[in-house]
C-alpha cells in the first residue's frame, strides 16, 4: 500500500472512519484522523482503550504499509 492511499482516507472531508486489514488477518480501526500518522513505510495508529473517548489512545501500534491488504470505510451508526 502506498502512503498516499492512507493519507487520502485521513484527509477526506467530512472524515469517515476506516478499517485497515493486514496480511495476517488483524484489523485496526481509525476512528479519527488525529489517531493515525503516515510515514514512508509505516502507519502509526493510536488504539483507544475500551470505554475511553476516541481521541484518547491507550497504545500505539506501528503497521508496515507492506502488510496492509485493504482499507475500507466503516459504516456509521444509524446508516444502512
PDB file of N, CA, C and O in Angstrom:
ATOM      1  N   UNK A   1       0.852  -1.173   0.000  1.00  0.00           N
ATOM      2  CA  UNK A   1       0.000   0.000   0.000  1.00  0.00           C
ATOM      3  C   UNK A   1       0.897   1.235   0.000  1.00  0.00           C
ATOM      4  O   UNK A   1       1.950   1.252   0.639  1.00  0.00           O
ATOM      5  N   UNK A   2       0.475   2.245  -0.711  1.00  0.00           N
ATOM      6  CA  UNK A   2       1.243   3.491  -0.780  1.00  0.00           C
ATOM      7  C   UNK A   2       0.817   4.433   0.347  1.00  0.00           C
ATOM      8  O   UNK A   2      -0.346   4.418   0.752  1.00  0.00           O
ATOM      9  N   UNK A   3       1.738   5.248   0.856  1.00  0.00           N
ATOM     10  CA  UNK A   3       1.371   6.205   1.906  1.00  0.00           C
ATOM     11  C   UNK A   3       0.236   7.122   1.473  1.00  0.00           C
ATOM     12  O   UNK A   3      -0.616   7.486   2.283  1.00  0.00           O
ATOM     13  N   UNK A   4       0.223   7.495   0.203  1.00  0.00           N
ATOM     14  CA  UNK A   4      -0.805   8.402  -0.317  1.00  0.00           C
ATOM     15  C   UNK A   4      -2.208   7.807  -0.182  1.00  0.00           C
ATOM     16  O   UNK A   4      -3.177   8.534   0.038  1.00  0.00           O
ATOM     17  N   UNK A   5      -2.313   6.487  -0.315  1.00  0.00           N
ATOM     18  CA  UNK A   5      -3.615   5.827  -0.209  1.00  0.00           C
ATOM     19  C   UNK A   5      -4.214   6.030   1.187  1.00  0.00           C
ATOM     20  O   UNK A   5      -5.405   6.309   1.327  1.00  0.00           O
ATOM     21  N   UNK A   6      -3.376   5.888   2.208  1.00  0.00           N
ATOM     22  CA  UNK A   6      -3.840   6.071   3.581  1.00  0.00           C
ATOM     23  C   UNK A   6      -4.112   7.556   3.843  1.00  0.00           C
ATOM     24  O   UNK A   6      -5.114   7.902   4.469  1.00  0.00           O
ATOM     25  N   UNK A   7      -3.235   8.422   3.372  1.00  0.00           N
ATOM     26  CA  UNK A   7      -3.416   9.865   3.561  1.00  0.00           C
ATOM     27  C   UNK A   7      -4.727  10.350   2.948  1.00  0.00           C
ATOM     28  O   UNK A   7      -5.390  11.224   3.506  1.00  0.00           O
ATOM     29  N   UNK A   8      -5.098   9.787   1.808  1.00  0.00           N
ATOM     30  CA  UNK A   8      -6.370  10.163   1.170  1.00  0.00           C
ATOM     31  C   UNK A   8      -7.555   9.889   2.098  1.00  0.00           C
ATOM     32  O   UNK A   8      -8.475  10.701   2.195  1.00  0.00           O
ATOM     33  N   UNK A   9      -7.527   8.747   2.776  1.00  0.00           N
ATOM     34  CA  UNK A   9      -8.602   8.425   3.714  1.00  0.00           C
ATOM     35  C   UNK A   9      -8.591   9.381   4.903  1.00  0.00           C
ATOM     36  O   UNK A   9      -9.651   9.786   5.380  1.00  0.00           O
ATOM     37  N   UNK A  10      -7.402   9.745   5.385  1.00  0.00           N
ATOM     38  CA  UNK A  10      -7.295  10.637   6.541  1.00  0.00           C
ATOM     39  C   UNK A  10      -7.741  12.062   6.226  1.00  0.00           C
ATOM     40  O   UNK A  10      -8.195  12.782   7.116  1.00  0.00           O
ATOM     41  N   UNK A  11      -7.614  12.470   4.972  1.00  0.00           N
ATOM     42  CA  UNK A  11      -7.921  13.850   4.583  1.00  0.00           C
ATOM     43  C   UNK A  11      -9.335  14.054   4.058  1.00  0.00           C
ATOM     44  O   UNK A  11      -9.709  15.180   3.731  1.00  0.00           O
ATOM     45  N   UNK A  12     -10.115  13.012   3.971  1.00  0.00           N
ATOM     46  CA  UNK A  12     -11.480  13.157   3.447  1.00  0.00           C
ATOM     47  C   UNK A  12     -12.289  14.113   4.304  1.00  0.00           C
ATOM     48  O   UNK A  12     -12.202  14.109   5.532  1.00  0.00           O
ATOM     49  N   UNK A  13     -13.074  14.930   3.626  1.00  0.00           N
ATOM     50  CA  UNK A  13     -13.961  15.885   4.295  1.00  0.00           C
ATOM     51  C   UNK A  13     -15.392  15.590   3.883  1.00  0.00           C
ATOM     52  O   UNK A  13     -15.677  15.675   2.689  1.00  0.00           O
ATOM     53  N   UNK A  14     -16.285  15.261   4.746  1.00  0.00           N
ATOM     54  CA  UNK A  14     -16.007  15.023   6.158  1.00  0.00           C
ATOM     55  C   UNK A  14     -15.276  13.698   6.336  1.00  0.00           C
ATOM     56  O   UNK A  14     -15.385  12.794   5.508  1.00  0.00           O
ATOM     57  N   UNK A  15     -14.527  13.602   7.436  1.00  0.00           N
ATOM     58  CA  UNK A  15     -13.781  12.378   7.721  1.00  0.00           C
ATOM     59  C   UNK A  15     -14.745  11.226   7.945  1.00  0.00           C
ATOM     60  O   UNK A  15     -15.772  11.378   8.606  1.00  0.00           O
ATOM     61  N   UNK A  16     -14.403  10.070   7.385  1.00  0.00           N
ATOM     62  CA  UNK A  16     -15.174   8.853   7.616  1.00  0.00           C
ATOM     63  C   UNK A  16     -14.236   7.806   8.211  1.00  0.00           C
ATOM     64  O   UNK A  16     -13.214   7.481   7.606  1.00  0.00           O
ATOM     65  N   UNK A  17     -14.570   7.273   9.388  1.00  0.00           N
ATOM     66  CA  UNK A  17     -13.717   6.243   9.983  1.00  0.00           C
ATOM     67  C   UNK A  17     -13.490   5.092   9.002  1.00  0.00           C
ATOM     68  O   UNK A  17     -14.350   4.776   8.180  1.00  0.00           O
ATOM     69  N   UNK A  18     -12.299   4.468   9.112  1.00  0.00           N
ATOM     70  CA  UNK A  18     -11.984   3.358   8.207  1.00  0.00           C
ATOM     71  C   UNK A  18     -11.245   2.262   8.949  1.00  0.00           C
ATOM     72  O   UNK A  18     -10.732   2.457  10.051  1.00  0.00           O
ATOM     73  N   UNK A  19     -11.208   1.098   8.305  1.00  0.00           N
ATOM     74  CA  UNK A  19     -10.576  -0.090   8.876  1.00  0.00           C
ATOM     75  C   UNK A  19      -9.448  -0.548   7.967  1.00  0.00           C
ATOM     76  O   UNK A  19      -9.603  -0.609   6.747  1.00  0.00           O
ATOM     77  N   UNK A  20      -8.308  -0.871   8.577  1.00  0.00           N
ATOM     78  CA  UNK A  20      -7.178  -1.448   7.848  1.00  0.00           C
ATOM     79  C   UNK A  20      -7.174  -2.954   8.101  1.00  0.00           C
ATOM     80  O   UNK A  20      -7.261  -3.389   9.249  1.00  0.00           O
ATOM     81  N   UNK A  21      -7.073  -3.742   7.047  1.00  0.00           N
ATOM     82  CA  UNK A  21      -6.956  -5.190   7.175  1.00  0.00           C
ATOM     83  C   UNK A  21      -5.548  -5.580   6.745  1.00  0.00           C
ATOM     84  O   UNK A  21      -5.096  -5.217   5.660  1.00  0.00           O
ATOM     85  N   UNK A  22      -4.854  -6.332   7.619  1.00  0.00           N
ATOM     86  CA  UNK A  22      -3.467  -6.719   7.365  1.00  0.00           C
ATOM     87  C   UNK A  22      -3.378  -8.118   6.774  1.00  0.00           C
ATOM     88  O   UNK A  22      -4.348  -8.876   6.782  1.00  0.00           O
ATOM     89  N   UNK A  23      -2.203  -8.445   6.266  1.00  0.00           N
ATOM     90  CA  UNK A  23      -1.993  -9.738   5.615  1.00  0.00           C
ATOM     91  C   UNK A  23      -2.200 -10.911   6.562  1.00  0.00           C
ATOM     92  O   UNK A  23      -2.527 -12.010   6.113  1.00  0.00           O
ATOM     93  N   UNK A  24      -2.016 -10.701   7.878  1.00  0.00           N
ATOM     94  CA  UNK A  24      -2.205 -11.794   8.839  1.00  0.00           C
ATOM     95  C   UNK A  24      -3.631 -11.859   9.387  1.00  0.00           C
ATOM     96  O   UNK A  24      -3.922 -12.657  10.278  1.00  0.00           O
ATOM     97  N   UNK A  25      -4.523 -11.015   8.850  1.00  0.00           N
ATOM     98  CA  UNK A  25      -5.921 -11.041   9.252  1.00  0.00           C
ATOM     99  C   UNK A  25      -6.290 -10.047  10.346  1.00  0.00           C
ATOM    100  O   UNK A  25      -7.474  -9.819  10.596  1.00  0.00           O
ATOM    101  N   UNK A  26      -5.300  -9.453  10.998  1.00  0.00           N
ATOM    102  CA  UNK A  26      -5.616  -8.445  12.015  1.00  0.00           C
ATOM    103  C   UNK A  26      -6.257  -7.230  11.363  1.00  0.00           C
ATOM    104  O   UNK A  26      -6.011  -6.936  10.193  1.00  0.00           O
ATOM    105  N   UNK A  27      -7.085  -6.527  12.135  1.00  0.00           N
ATOM    106  CA  UNK A  27      -7.694  -5.293  11.654  1.00  0.00           C
ATOM    107  C   UNK A  27      -7.481  -4.201  12.689  1.00  0.00           C
ATOM    108  O   UNK A  27      -7.416  -4.468  13.889  1.00  0.00           O
ATOM    109  N   UNK A  28      -7.372  -2.970  12.208  1.00  0.00           N
ATOM    110  CA  UNK A  28      -7.269  -1.798  13.069  1.00  0.00           C
ATOM    111  C   UNK A  28      -8.232  -0.753  12.545  1.00  0.00           C
ATOM    112  O   UNK A  28      -8.314  -0.505  11.343  1.00  0.00           O
ATOM    113  N   UNK A  29      -8.962  -0.145  13.472  1.00  0.00           N
ATOM    114  CA  UNK A  29      -9.914   0.895  13.100  1.00  0.00           C
ATOM    115  C   UNK A  29      -9.312   2.260  13.386  1.00  0.00           C
ATOM    116  O   UNK A  29      -8.722   2.484  14.443  1.00  0.00           O
ATOM    117  N   UNK A  30      -9.468   3.172  12.428  1.00  0.00           N
ATOM    118  CA  UNK A  30      -9.050   4.557  12.606  1.00  0.00           C
ATOM    119  C   UNK A  30     -10.339   5.363  12.678  1.00  0.00           C
ATOM    120  O   UNK A  30     -11.003   5.587  11.666  1.00  0.00           O
ATOM    121  N   UNK A  31     -10.689   5.802  13.901  1.00  0.00           N
ATOM    122  CA  UNK A  31     -11.966   6.481  14.126  1.00  0.00           C
ATOM    123  C   UNK A  31     -11.852   7.996  14.087  1.00  0.00           C
ATOM    124  O   UNK A  31     -12.866   8.694  14.083  1.00  0.00           O
ATOM    125  N   UNK A  32     -10.623   8.513  14.059  1.00  0.00           N
ATOM    126  CA  UNK A  32     -10.420   9.965  13.996  1.00  0.00           C
ATOM    127  C   UNK A  32      -9.091  10.212  13.294  1.00  0.00           C
ATOM    128  O   UNK A  32      -8.136   9.472  13.527  1.00  0.00           O
ATOM    129  N   UNK A  33      -8.999  11.237  12.435  1.00  0.00           N
ATOM    130  CA  UNK A  33      -7.767  11.459  11.675  1.00  0.00           C
ATOM    131  C   UNK A  33      -6.554  11.772  12.553  1.00  0.00           C
ATOM    132  O   UNK A  33      -5.419  11.581  12.116  1.00  0.00           O
ATOM    133  N   UNK A  34      -6.770  12.245  13.774  1.00  0.00           N
ATOM    134  CA  UNK A  34      -5.645  12.541  14.660  1.00  0.00           C
ATOM    135  C   UNK A  34      -5.071  11.293  15.323  1.00  0.00           C
ATOM    136  O   UNK A  34      -4.073  11.379  16.039  1.00  0.00           O
ATOM    137  N   UNK A  35      -5.685  10.140  15.094  1.00  0.00           N
ATOM    138  CA  UNK A  35      -5.197   8.900  15.674  1.00  0.00           C
ATOM    139  C   UNK A  35      -4.359   8.070  14.701  1.00  0.00           C
ATOM    140  O   UNK A  35      -4.121   6.887  14.945  1.00  0.00           O
ATOM    141  N   UNK A  36      -3.914   8.674  13.611  1.00  0.00           N
ATOM    142  CA  UNK A  36      -3.044   7.960  12.663  1.00  0.00           C
ATOM    143  C   UNK A  36      -2.025   8.928  12.067  1.00  0.00           C
ATOM    144  O   UNK A  36      -2.347  10.062  11.714  1.00  0.00           O
ATOM    145  N   UNK A  37      -0.805   8.452  11.967  1.00  0.00           N
ATOM    146  CA  UNK A  37       0.255   9.221  11.310  1.00  0.00           C
ATOM    147  C   UNK A  37       0.896   8.322  10.250  1.00  0.00           C
ATOM    148  O   UNK A  37       1.248   7.175  10.522  1.00  0.00           O
ATOM    149  N   UNK A  38       1.038   8.859   9.048  1.00  0.00           N
ATOM    150  CA  UNK A  38       1.567   8.083   7.923  1.00  0.00           C
ATOM    151  C   UNK A  38       3.018   8.467   7.679  1.00  0.00           C
ATOM    152  O   UNK A  38       3.355   9.646   7.571  1.00  0.00           O
ATOM    153  N   UNK A  39       3.867   7.455   7.595  1.00  0.00           N
ATOM    154  CA  UNK A  39       5.265   7.649   7.242  1.00  0.00           C
ATOM    155  C   UNK A  39       5.546   7.030   5.882  1.00  0.00           C
ATOM    156  O   UNK A  39       4.628   6.606   5.181  1.00  0.00           O
ATOM    157  N   UNK A  40       6.805   6.983   5.519  1.00  0.00           N
ATOM    158  CA  UNK A  40       7.163   6.394   4.212  1.00  0.00           C
ATOM    159  C   UNK A  40       6.865   4.903   4.132  1.00  0.00           C
ATOM    160  O   UNK A  40       6.476   4.395   3.081  1.00  0.00           O
ATOM    161  N   UNK A  41       7.052   4.203   5.256  1.00  0.00           N
ATOM    162  CA  UNK A  41       6.871   2.757   5.204  1.00  0.00           C
ATOM    163  C   UNK A  41       5.963   2.217   6.310  1.00  0.00           C
ATOM    164  O   UNK A  41       5.678   1.020   6.334  1.00  0.00           O
ATOM    165  N   UNK A  42       5.509   3.067   7.214  1.00  0.00           N
ATOM    166  CA  UNK A  42       4.641   2.604   8.292  1.00  0.00           C
ATOM    167  C   UNK A  42       3.487   3.572   8.534  1.00  0.00           C
ATOM    168  O   UNK A  42       3.506   4.724   8.100  1.00  0.00           O
ATOM    169  N   UNK A  43       2.488   3.062   9.239  1.00  0.00           N
ATOM    170  CA  UNK A  43       1.399   3.890   9.754  1.00  0.00           C
ATOM    171  C   UNK A  43       1.392   3.666  11.260  1.00  0.00           C
ATOM    172  O   UNK A  43       1.346   2.524  11.717  1.00  0.00           O
ATOM    173  N   UNK A  44       1.437   4.744  12.031  1.00  0.00           N
ATOM    174  CA  UNK A  44       1.306   4.668  13.487  1.00  0.00           C
ATOM    175  C   UNK A  44      -0.160   4.901  13.809  1.00  0.00           C
ATOM    176  O   UNK A  44      -0.731   5.926  13.434  1.00  0.00           O
ATOM    177  N   UNK A  45      -0.769   3.947  14.504  1.00  0.00           N
ATOM    178  CA  UNK A  45      -2.194   4.007  14.813  1.00  0.00           C
ATOM    179  C   UNK A  45      -2.380   4.049  16.321  1.00  0.00           C
ATOM    180  O   UNK A  45      -1.898   3.174  17.040  1.00  0.00           O
ATOM    181  N   UNK A  46      -3.082   5.074  16.794  1.00  0.00           N
ATOM    182  CA  UNK A  46      -3.439   5.158  18.205  1.00  0.00           C
ATOM    183  C   UNK A  46      -4.693   4.349  18.456  1.00  0.00           C
ATOM    184  O   UNK A  46      -5.737   4.602  17.854  1.00  0.00           O
ATOM    185  N   UNK A  47      -4.589   3.368  19.354  1.00  0.00           N
ATOM    186  CA  UNK A  47      -5.721   2.483  19.650  1.00  0.00           C
ATOM    187  C   UNK A  47      -6.325   2.910  20.989  1.00  0.00           C
ATOM    188  O   UNK A  47      -5.667   2.798  22.023  1.00  0.00           O
ATOM    189  N   UNK A  48      -7.577   3.401  20.985  1.00  0.00           N
ATOM    190  CA  UNK A  48      -8.211   3.833  22.235  1.00  0.00           C
ATOM    191  C   UNK A  48      -8.502   2.661  23.166  1.00  0.00           C
ATOM    192  O   UNK A  48      -8.743   1.539  22.719  1.00  0.00           O
ATOM    193  N   UNK A  49      -8.474   2.938  24.453  1.00  0.00           N
ATOM    194  CA  UNK A  49      -8.881   1.936  25.439  1.00  0.00           C
ATOM    195  C   UNK A  49     -10.389   1.766  25.357  1.00  0.00           C
ATOM    196  O   UNK A  49     -11.105   2.685  24.961  1.00  0.00           O
ATOM    197  N   UNK A  50     -10.864   0.597  25.731  1.00  0.00           N
ATOM    198  CA  UNK A  50     -12.313   0.370  25.711  1.00  0.00           C
ATOM    199  C   UNK A  50     -12.990   1.320  26.687  1.00  0.00           C
ATOM    200  O   UNK A  50     -12.577   1.455  27.838  1.00  0.00           O
ATOM    201  N   UNK A  51     -14.040   1.975  26.201  1.00  0.00           N
ATOM    202  CA  UNK A  51     -14.790   2.884  27.033  1.00  0.00           C
ATOM    203  C   UNK A  51     -14.211   4.290  27.129  1.00  0.00           C
ATOM    204  O   UNK A  51     -14.808   5.162  27.759  1.00  0.00           O
ATOM    205  N   UNK A  52     -13.063   4.516  26.516  1.00  0.00           N
ATOM    206  CA  UNK A  52     -12.446   5.843  26.534  1.00  0.00           C
ATOM    207  C   UNK A  52     -12.891   6.632  25.309  1.00  0.00           C
ATOM    208  O   UNK A  52     -13.276   6.043  24.300  1.00  0.00           O
ATOM    209  N   UNK A  53     -12.843   7.965  25.389  1.00  0.00           N
ATOM    210  CA  UNK A  53     -13.157   8.772  24.202  1.00  0.00           C
ATOM    211  C   UNK A  53     -12.214   8.414  23.059  1.00  0.00           C
ATOM    212  O   UNK A  53     -11.068   8.025  23.284  1.00  0.00           O
ATOM    213  N   UNK A  54     -12.709   8.550  21.832  1.00  0.00           N
ATOM    214  CA  UNK A  54     -11.914   8.148  20.667  1.00  0.00           C
ATOM    215  C   UNK A  54     -10.596   8.904  20.526  1.00  0.00           C
ATOM    216  O   UNK A  54      -9.659   8.375  19.928  1.00  0.00           O
ATOM    217  N   UNK A  55     -10.492  10.113  21.051  1.00  0.00           N
ATOM    218  CA  UNK A  55      -9.264  10.887  20.876  1.00  0.00           C
ATOM    219  C   UNK A  55      -8.185  10.565  21.907  1.00  0.00           C
ATOM    220  O   UNK A  55      -7.071  11.080  21.811  1.00  0.00           O
ATOM    221  N   UNK A  56      -8.496   9.728  22.885  1.00  0.00           N
ATOM    222  CA  UNK A  56      -7.511   9.335  23.889  1.00  0.00           C
ATOM    223  C   UNK A  56      -7.072   7.916  23.565  1.00  0.00           C
ATOM    224  O   UNK A  56      -7.872   6.983  23.635  1.00  0.00           O
ATOM    225  N   UNK A  57      -5.788   7.752  23.205  1.00  0.00           N
ATOM    226  CA  UNK A  57      -5.358   6.394  22.867  1.00  0.00           C
ATOM    227  C   UNK A  57      -4.645   5.748  24.042  1.00  0.00           C
ATOM    228  O   UNK A  57      -4.000   6.415  24.851  1.00  0.00           O
ATOM    229  N   UNK A  58      -4.782   4.433  24.110  1.00  0.00           N
ATOM    230  CA  UNK A  58      -4.210   3.624  25.181  1.00  0.00           C
ATOM    231  C   UNK A  58      -2.852   3.059  24.772  1.00  0.00           C
ATOM    232  O   UNK A  58      -1.944   2.921  25.592  1.00  0.00           O
ATOM    233  N   UNK A  59      -2.739   2.737  23.487  1.00  0.00           N
ATOM    234  CA  UNK A  59      -1.474   2.178  22.979  1.00  0.00           C
ATOM    235  C   UNK A  59      -1.279   2.610  21.539  1.00  0.00           C
ATOM    236  O   UNK A  59      -2.221   3.000  20.849  1.00  0.00           O
ATOM    237  N   UNK A  60      -0.040   2.529  21.109  1.00  0.00           N
ATOM    238  CA  UNK A  60       0.328   2.922  19.750  1.00  0.00           C
ATOM    239  C   UNK A  60       0.829   1.692  19.012  1.00  0.00           C
ATOM    240  O   UNK A  60       1.702   0.975  19.499  1.00  0.00           O
ATOM    241  N   UNK A  61       0.268   1.456  17.830  1.00  0.00           N
ATOM    242  CA  UNK A  61       0.638   0.293  17.016  1.00  0.00           C
ATOM    243  C   UNK A  61       1.299   0.793  15.737  1.00  0.00           C
ATOM    244  O   UNK A  61       0.782   1.690  15.071  1.00  0.00           O
ATOM    245  N   UNK A  62       2.437   0.211  15.402  1.00  0.00           N
ATOM    246  CA  UNK A  62       3.126   0.540  14.152  1.00  0.00           C
ATOM    247  C   UNK A  62       2.827  -0.568  13.147  1.00  0.00           C
ATOM    248  O   UNK A  62       3.085  -1.744  13.404  1.00  0.00           O
ATOM    249  N   UNK A  63       2.280  -0.173  11.998  1.00  0.00           N
ATOM    250  CA  UNK A  63       1.887  -1.135  10.960  1.00  0.00           C
ATOM    251  C   UNK A  63       2.679  -0.831   9.700  1.00  0.00           C
ATOM    252  O   UNK A  63       2.694   0.305   9.226  1.00  0.00           O
ATOM    253  N   UNK A  64       3.332  -1.839   9.162  1.00  0.00           N
ATOM    254  CA  UNK A  64       4.064  -1.688   7.912  1.00  0.00           C
ATOM    255  C   UNK A  64       3.078  -1.546   6.748  1.00  0.00           C
ATOM    256  O   UNK A  64       2.109  -2.298   6.649  1.00  0.00           O
ATOM    257  N   UNK A  65       3.334  -0.587   5.885  1.00  0.00           N
ATOM    258  CA  UNK A  65       2.478  -0.409   4.703  1.00  0.00           C
ATOM    259  C   UNK A  65       2.472  -1.664   3.832  1.00  0.00           C
ATOM    260  O   UNK A  65       1.492  -1.937   3.139  1.00  0.00           O
ATOM    261  N   UNK A  66       3.555  -2.418   3.867  1.00  0.00           N
ATOM    262  CA  UNK A  66       3.633  -3.652   3.074  1.00  0.00           C
ATOM    263  C   UNK A  66       2.604  -4.687   3.511  1.00  0.00           C
ATOM    264  O   UNK A  66       2.218  -5.552   2.724  1.00  0.00           O
ATOM    265  N   UNK A  67       2.154  -4.602   4.771  1.00  0.00           N
ATOM    266  CA  UNK A  67       1.230  -5.606   5.294  1.00  0.00           C
ATOM    267  C   UNK A  67      -0.234  -5.180   5.250  1.00  0.00           C
ATOM    268  O   UNK A  67      -1.109  -5.924   5.693  1.00  0.00           O
ATOM    269  N   UNK A  68      -0.505  -3.995   4.722  1.00  0.00           N
ATOM    270  CA  UNK A  68      -1.897  -3.558   4.617  1.00  0.00           C
ATOM    271  C   UNK A  68      -2.484  -4.082   3.310  1.00  0.00           C
ATOM    272  O   UNK A  68      -2.055  -3.706   2.219  1.00  0.00           O
ATOM    273  N   UNK A  69      -3.479  -4.962   3.450  1.00  0.00           N
ATOM    274  CA  UNK A  69      -4.128  -5.553   2.272  1.00  0.00           C
ATOM    275  C   UNK A  69      -5.300  -4.728   1.797  1.00  0.00           C
ATOM    276  O   UNK A  69      -5.555  -4.633   0.597  1.00  0.00           O
ATOM    277  N   UNK A  70      -6.032  -4.119   2.754  1.00  0.00           N
ATOM    278  CA  UNK A  70      -7.278  -3.461   2.387  1.00  0.00           C
ATOM    279  C   UNK A  70      -7.539  -2.292   3.331  1.00  0.00           C
ATOM    280  O   UNK A  70      -7.245  -2.351   4.524  1.00  0.00           O
ATOM    281  N   UNK A  71      -8.095  -1.238   2.764  1.00  0.00           N
ATOM    282  CA  UNK A  71      -8.593  -0.101   3.534  1.00  0.00           C
ATOM    283  C   UNK A  71     -10.050   0.051   3.143  1.00  0.00           C
ATOM    284  O   UNK A  71     -10.372   0.197   1.964  1.00  0.00           O
ATOM    285  N   UNK A  72     -10.939   0.016   4.145  1.00  0.00           N
ATOM    286  CA  UNK A  72     -12.361   0.129   3.823  1.00  0.00           C
ATOM    287  C   UNK A  72     -13.049   1.082   4.796  1.00  0.00           C
ATOM    288  O   UNK A  72     -12.757   1.082   5.991  1.00  0.00           O
ATOM    289  N   UNK A  73     -13.958   1.888   4.273  1.00  0.00           N
ATOM    290  CA  UNK A  73     -14.724   2.784   5.144  1.00  0.00           C
ATOM    291  C   UNK A  73     -15.574   1.961   6.099  1.00  0.00           C
ATOM    292  O   UNK A  73     -16.081   0.897   5.741  1.00  0.00           O
ATOM    293  N   UNK A  74     -15.724   2.466   7.320  1.00  0.00           N
ATOM    294  CA  UNK A  74     -16.589   1.814   8.289  1.00  0.00           C
ATOM    295  C   UNK A  74     -17.966   2.447   8.212  1.00  0.00           C
ATOM    296  O   UNK A  74     -18.098   3.650   7.987  1.00  0.00           O
ATOM    297  N   UNK A  75     -18.989   1.627   8.401  1.00  0.00           N
ATOM    298  CA  UNK A  75     -20.350   2.166   8.404  1.00  0.00           C
ATOM    299  C   UNK A  75     -20.559   2.940   9.691  1.00  0.00           C
ATOM    300  O   UNK A  75     -20.148   2.519  10.772  1.00  0.00           O
ATOM    301  N   UNK A  76     -21.203   4.072   9.546  1.00  0.00           N
ATOM    302  CA  UNK A  76     -21.516   4.900  10.698  1.00  0.00           C
ATOM    303  C   UNK A  76     -22.770   4.339  11.374  1.00  0.00           C
ATOM    304  O   UNK A  76     -23.621   3.737  10.719  1.00  0.00           O
ATOM    305  N   UNK A  77     -22.873   4.539  12.673  1.00  0.00           N
ATOM    306  CA  UNK A  77     -24.060   4.084  13.404  1.00  0.00           C
ATOM    307  C   UNK A  77     -25.306   4.744  12.828  1.00  0.00           C
ATOM    308  O   UNK A  77     -25.322   5.947  12.564  1.00  0.00           O
ATOM    309  N   UNK A  78     -26.328   3.958  12.642  1.00  0.00           N
ATOM    310  CA  UNK A  78     -27.584   4.500  12.138  1.00  0.00           C
ATOM    311  C   UNK A  78     -27.676   4.573  10.636  1.00  0.00           C
ATOM    312  O   UNK A  78     -28.678   5.063  10.115  1.00  0.00           O
ATOM    313  N   UNK A  79     -26.644   4.091   9.894  1.00  0.00           N
ATOM    314  CA  UNK A  79     -26.724   4.088   8.433  1.00  0.00           C
ATOM    315  C   UNK A  79     -26.908   2.659   7.961  1.00  0.00           C
ATOM    316  O   UNK A  79     -26.412   1.732   8.601  1.00  0.00           O
ATOM    317  N   UNK A  80     -27.602   2.465   6.868  1.00  0.00           N
ATOM    318  CA  UNK A  80     -27.860   1.100   6.364  1.00  0.00           C
ATOM    319  C   UNK A  80     -26.626   0.456   5.787  1.00  0.00           C
ATOM    320  O   UNK A  80     -26.683  -0.684   5.326  1.00  0.00           O
TER     321      UNK A  80
END
